[in-house]
Amino acid sequence: MSKIKDVTFDEVADKHLEMITKKTSDKDREYISKLKPFIGGLYMSELIRPKELGNPKHALNKYVLKRSKDNVTANTVNKELSILNTIGRKAVREYDLISSKCWENIRLLDESEENRLNFQPSKIKSHLEPEWEKILLDLMPPLTRDMAKFSIHTGQRESIVCNLMWCWLHTDTWDDEEISYFRVPKNLTKSNRHIKEDVFIVLNDVALFIISKYRNNNSKYVFTESGDPISKINNSSYQTARIRASFIHREIGNTDVHSFKRTFVTRLTEKEVPYVWVQRLANHKLSAVTEKYVKMSSLTRKVAWLYLQRIVTKGDRDEINQQNKESNEEHKKKNY
């Protein structure tokens, strides 16, 4: 009979941090550092989160209670708990550190728990309307502005834009047209578990024009400072620009660097791009994920109205016109 393997969270977390290569590893490190003081010495088989009222006895419930007093949102805590499920799954399937019998996914916060512990409501970030985009970008330094605009025209996350490499750039030729694209290794993307092939970032004219500015930068990376990749778009210059722009349009204060992708998805929807293509261009495996990015705008409402107008029949119009005519005649009689 094979022995059941079980190790502590500290051991699994350290192995995970040693093995990860994704560009968003900073978040993994941040979440793990928050969790370790509460569960570091516990075995993975001991990590459970049953529902408890009053003073919690289980370590993860104590963690949740502590975070509720930190004035964070439930969504933030669920992201922190979700890293446990990622690590637990990898500990079984990839790292071979624990037996499957030792691990069960951790329960995330539900609505009743959010209300009982008085978590801050989640803040729904907005996309950028064209006028807001111009104001915000004009306040950014040129390099940050180009990276932000590239993100808006390709739908790529900050981590991908910051680490784009020239060796990933390719070109297809169709008749007299050249179509440029980056082929990004799928293991570097957030959705690497769900997608079957590398991510293809096809460039429209704006995105292609932006990268053409940097072709002779003598670096293997597209966007660089002194030859090294830019660590993030969400830097002090972007944050300062956003604050200054919010004085002009208050709504800009409710955006962040991820709003570039929200803007990308919203604008594809505004232009009536078929939904399956919106999902594909956004590199979303699930349509439910894409739906979170689609933000209602005045142009989106116009598109919705045009579609809804299709179900208005000639009979409906005739009836409306007749009633309007009668109403106008009645109004004229009252005024005479």
LINSUL-V47891 format. One record per pair of residues at least 12 apart in sequence whose ideal C-beta (glycine too) atoms are under 7 Angstrom apart, sorted by the first residue. I is the first residue (numbers start at 1). J is the second residue. Records with the same first field share a line. If there is no record, write none. Layout:
BEGIN
I->J / J
END
This chain:
BEGIN
4->99 / 101 / 102
5->97 / 98 / 99
6->43 / 44 / 45 / 98 / 99 / 102
7->43 / 44 / 97 / 98
8->40 / 41 / 42 / 43
9->39 / 40 / 42 / 44 / 47
10->36 / 40 / 41
11->97
12->44 / 87 / 91 / 97
13->32 / 36 / 87
15->95 / 97
16->87 / 90
17->29 / 32
19->95
21->187
22->188
23->159 / 163 / 188
24->159 / 190
28->83
31->79 / 80 / 83
32->83
34->80
35->63 / 80
38->59 / 62 / 63
39->59 / 60
42->59
44->88 / 91 / 98 / 102 / 103
45->102
47->60 / 84 / 106
49->61 / 106 / 107
60->106
64->77 / 109
65->117
68->117 / 118 / 119
71->120
72->120
73->119 / 120 / 121 / 122 / 123
74->109 / 114 / 119 / 122
75->122
77->109
78->108 / 109
81->106 / 108
82->108
84->106
85->105 / 106
88->103 / 105
91->103
125->254 / 255 / 256 / 258 / 259 / 262
126->251 / 254 / 255 / 259 / 295
127->259 / 262 / 263 / 266 / 295 / 297
128->255 / 259 / 263
129->297
132->249 / 251 / 252
133->152 / 263
135->245 / 248 / 249 / 252
136->241 / 242 / 245 / 252
137->149
139->241 / 244 / 245
140->237 / 238 / 241
141->237
143->223
144->233 / 235 / 237 / 238
146->210 / 213
147->161 / 223 / 230 / 233
148->233 / 260
149->206 / 210
150->207 / 210
151->260 / 261
152->260 / 263 / 264
153->204 / 206 / 207
154->201 / 203 / 207
155->261 / 264 / 265 / 281 / 282
156->201
157->190 / 261
158->232 / 233 / 234 / 257
160->184 / 189
161->223 / 233
162->223 / 229 / 230 / 231 / 232 / 233
163->221 / 229
164->182 / 221 / 222 / 223
165->220 / 221
166->220 / 222
167->220
168->182 / 183 / 184
169->182
170->183
179->202
180->203 / 208
181->200 / 201 / 202 / 203
182->201
183->198 / 200
184->198 / 199 / 201
185->198
186->198 / 199
189->283
191->283 / 285
194->285
195->285
199->283
233->257
234->257
238->257
242->255
261->293
262->293 / 295
265->278 / 282 / 290 / 293 / 294
266->294 / 295 / 297 / 300
268->281
269->294 / 300
270->297 / 299 / 300 / 303
272->303
278->290
END
